[in-house]
Amino acid sequence: MPDVKTAQSIAESQYVFAILFILLLFVVFAVTKKLLTSLQEENKEREKQLQAIYAEQKLESKEREQKLMDHLDRTGETLEKIQQGMVALEHNMQQNFKEVWSELNRRN
């Protein structure tokens, strides 16, 4: 029975629990470090994905802006043509009004 008493005294010893606690502490630190490393890698991957999405959106935004500017230029050109047409129409109407007025004055 001395083996049981020896095992019992060892199990009741504070040194055994201190050693087990230190081992458990090392295991917790190792697992925590592994978890943090994994999270850092995941964050780096997500950051790269976000940067790619941002670059893509920036490119699409520039294309959209260029299309809008082209449309604005075409609209400006169209408005200039309309303005020129209105000026010509106004000139023609004034000319026709003068002709009608002069014709009416000749008849009277």
C-alpha positions, 0 to 999 in steps of 0.5 A: 500500500505504500504506492497508494499513499505515495500517490495520494501524497503527491496528488495532495501536494501543492507542487503538483497543482502548481505544475498543472496550473503552469501547464494549463496556462501555457496551453491557454497562451498557445491557443490564444496566440493561434486564435489571434494569428488566425484572426489577423490573417482573416482580417488581412484577407478581408482587407484585401477584398475590401481594397479590391472592391474599392478599386473596382467601385472607383473605376466604375465611378470614373466610367460613370462620371465620364459617361455623364460628362459626355452626356452633358456635353451632348446636351449642351451642344443640343441646347446651342443648336436649339438656341440658334434655331430659336434665334433664326426663327425669331429673325424670320418672324420679325422679317415676316412681320415687317413684310406683313406690316409694310403690305398692310401700310401699302393697302391703306 
